[in-house]
Amino acid sequence: MKKLISVVVPAYNEEAVLWEFYSRLNLVFQSLTEFRCEVIFVNDGSTDATQKIIEDIAAQCGYVTSIDLSRNFGKEIAMTAGLDHASGDAVVVIDADLQDPPELIHEFVKEWAGGYDVVYAKRTHRDGETWLKKATASGFYRLMAKLSKVQIPQDTGDYRLMSRRAVDALSQLREHHRFMKGLFAWIGYPSKAVEYRRDPRAAGTGKFNYWKLWNFALEGITSFTTAPLKLATYLGTAIALLSFVFGSWIVFRTLWWGEAVRGYPTLMVTILFLGGVQLFCIGVLGEYLGRIFGETKARPLYLVKQYSRARIVSDAE
């Protein structure tokens, strides 16, 4: 029997682009004559006609699986739901907005056949994005490369192919605060990058504003490094030493020159500075403590409102 390739597509309010995405993906499937193929759409609590379009595509094409989540759980969880239901020998994760071209799957499959367990797409250009988003994204991944013990490839997203054993390994990681790019890298296995030029969105609008991107960055930093906790320790130690040196200087100056104790503005600035540092350190502890609290509740990662399995698997024979 031919090997099966599963394509997982998380979707949130993507009604404007789903049909075009399906058309291009279907052409890719038709050209993969040596494999069987299926696509798994995960509707992440969309408020538009996304689920209706997925159902229409499934009715027209028998190799479509539909997973309709009970509410919006976020892209990381939606990808996890799709991976949980994917049964392919290789699994591709791709967004529906067509910024990542489905045609690149051919290169993924070629490298997978060559022995790589993970084949990921590396962006050489990011068309249609502002300079600020490009700069912050570049800075974030370079910061993660310095802070984390897990080497997360730079300039990569979620678009990738994983072998069956890589997907099975990833499925064992059930943490709730999920930074998938870090989890993809954590499992290891032989990996290779395929470079490509990222296109603008085919239609619709992006779902990540700068506030969501900031929170996403916090998830990545707190999930894969304890550097902020160490920073708080080092910062507190450095300030304590400086305070001791400065206090000793004030005492010496007063005793030697007999100068009266003055400097109300200096005192206020020092107090406010130290108070700010303390609040910063408490905030860092709170970020980690909040994540521990979330994990200890052991809630399921997601709930499915409606599930429809593919009737057939595409086969070009």
N, C-alpha and C positions, 0 to 999 in steps of 0.2 A: 504494500500500500504506500502511496505517496505520502511524504511528510506534510504535516499541517502547519500553516502559518496563521496565527491569530493576530488581528490588529485591534488594539484597544483604543477607543476614541472617547475621552471625557468631553462632555458638551454642556455648556451653561449659556442659555439664551443665544443660540447660534442658528436661529431660523433662517437668517439671511444668506447663509453660506453652505448649509448642509447638503443641498441637492448638488451643487457644484463639486463639493468635496467628494460625495459619493460617486459622481460621474468619473472623476479623475482616479479615484481609488479602484473603481471597477475596471478601468482600462489597465491598471497595474496588475490586478488579479488575472485578467485575461492573458497577459503576457507571461505570467509565471506558470508556464505549462508543466513544469516538473513538480509542482506542489499543489496541494489542496489549500484553500484559503477560507477564512471566516473573518467577519468584522463584528466587534462587540461595542455597541454604543452605550455609554453610561450617561443618562440624563441626570445632572446634578441639581435637581430641584428647580429647573428652569421655570420662568414665569411667562414665557412666550409660547409659541407653537412648536418648540423644539421636539417635544415628545411625540406630537402628532405627526411631524415630518418623519421621525425615526420609524414610527409605526407604518407610515405609507411606504417608506423604503423597504421595510421588512416584508410588507405584503407583496411588493414588486420583486424582491430578491430574496430567495430562500436562505441565503447564507448569512443573514443578519441576526444577531442576538441583541435584544433590547433589555437594559437594566434601568429601571426608573426608580431612583432613590426617593425616600420618603420626604426629604427636604434637601436644602443646599448644605452639603457637608464640606465643601471646598474641593479644589482640584486634586490635592494630594490624596484625599480619601477616595475621590471618584476614580482615580487611577488604580488605587488599591483594589476597589471593588471589581474593576475590569480585569485586573491581573488574577484575582481570586477565581474568576469564572472562565479564564482562558485556558484551553486545553491543548494548545498547539505545541509542536516540537520547538518552535521559535515564536516569540511574542514581540510584536512591535507596538510601541506607545507613540501616539501622534495626536496633536491638537487638530480640531476641526476647522480652524480659521485659515488654513492654507498658507500660513507663513512658512511652514515646513512642507516642502513639496513631497507628495506621496511617491513620486517617481524615484526618489532616493532609496526606496525600499529595495530596488534592484541591487544597489551597491551593498546595502546591508546584508542581503541574502548571499551575495558573492563572498563577502568576508566571513560570514558565518559558516559557509561551506568550506572555507579555508581553515577552520579550526578555532575561530574566536567565539567566546561565549557572549560577549557584550560588544556591540558595534554602535557607537553613538555619533550623532551629527554635531560637528563643530562649526560654529558660525565664523565666516571670514568677514562678512558685512551684515549689517542689520538695517535694511532699508525700511523706510516708513516710521522710524523711531526718532525721538528728539535726542539732541546731543546730551541733554541732562540724563535721560534714561540710559543711554549708552555708557556715559561716564560713571554713573552710580553702579550699574551692573558690573562693569569692568573692575571698579574699585572693590566691590563686595567680593567677587570671586578671588581676586588677588589677596584680599585680607584673609579670606577663609584658607587660602593656600598656606599662609604664614601661621595661622592660629591653630588649625586643625591637624591632628595626626593622620586623618584620612585625606588623601590627596584627591580633591574633587577637580576634574578637568575644567580648565578655564574656557569661557565662551561656549559653553554647552547648555542645552536645555534638557527637556524630558524626552525629546525625540530620539529613539534608539530601538535596537533589536536586542533581545536577550534569549539565550538558549533555555531549554527546559530546566536544566539544573540551576541556572541562575535565577529563574523565576521561582522555583521551589525554595531556594535559599532565601530570596527576598520575602516570600510569603511567611517565613518563620518570624519575621520582625513585625510585631503587632503593636508597637508603640503608638500612642494617640497623637502626640505632637510630631508629625511626620514631615521631614525635610527630604523629599524623595531623591533629590540630586545627591545628597549625602548618603542615603541608603543604597542607591545604585552603586556608588563608589565603595561603600563599606564591604559589600559582599565579595569584592575582588573578582577573581577569574580573569583569564586572558581577554584583553580589551583592545579595541582599535578605533580611532577616530576617522570619520569620513567628512571632509570639509565641503561646505556649501555656502551659498549666498542666501541669506534669509530674506524672503519677500515681505512686502507690506500685507496687511490683512486684505483678503479678497472682498470682504464686506463686513458690516457690523462694526462694533467698537470694542476696544480692549476692556477686559474685566478687572485689570489691576491698575488702581490709581497709586499715587506715591505713598499714601498712608498704608495701603495693603502691602505694598512692596517693602515698606519699613518693617511692618510686623512679620513679613515673610523672612526678611533678613535676620530679625531677632530669633525666629524659629531655627534658622540655620546655625547661628552662632551658639545659641544655648543648647542645641541638640548635639553638636559635634566638637565642642571645646569648653573647657572650664577656665579659659583665659580671662574672662571678665572677673571671675572670683579672685584669681591671682592678681589681677590688676588692682582690685580693691585692697588686697593685702599689701601690695607693694606701695600703693599710693598712701595708705594709712601709715605705713612704716616711715616713708620718706617725710611726710608732713610732721610726724611725731619727732623725728630727728631735727628737722629744721626749726620746729617750735622750741625744742630744748636748747639748740644753739642760740636762737634769737633771745630766749628768756635769760640765758646765761650772760649774753652781751648786755642786756638791760641792767641786770644786777651788778655786773662789773662796772658799767659806766656810772651807775648811781653811787656805788661805794667809792670809786676812784675820784670822780669829779664832783661828787655831791650834787648831782643834777636831780631836780625833783621829777617824780614820775609824771609824765605827760602823755599826750597822744590818744585822746579819746577817739578821733577818726580812725587811727591805726587799730585800736582795740576793737572797734565795731567791724571794720573790714575783716580783721582776723576771725572774729566770732562768726560772722556771716559766711566767710570762706570755709571754715571748718564745718559749720552746720550744713553747707551745701555738699561738701565731700561726704559727710555722714549720710545724708539723704540719698546721695548717689549710690553709696555702698549698700544701703538698705534696699534700694530699688533693684540692684543687681541680685541680691539675695532673694528678693521677692519674685523676680522672674524665674529663677530656678525652683523656688519653693512652690510657686503656682503650677509649674509643670509636674512636679512630684505629686501635688494634690490631684491634678487631672489624671495621672496614671494610676493612682491608688484606687480610684473609683471603679476601674476595670469595666467600663461600659463598652458595648460593642462599637466597632469603628464606624459602622453605618447600618442603616435599615433599608430594606428594599420594599417599595410599594407595589411594584409590578415587574415581573420577570418573564421574558418570552425568549425561549431558546430557538436557535436557528433550526429550520426544518431540514436543510441539507447543507453540505459543505461544497463550495465551488470546486470543480474539477474539470480541467480542460480536455480530458480524455474523450 
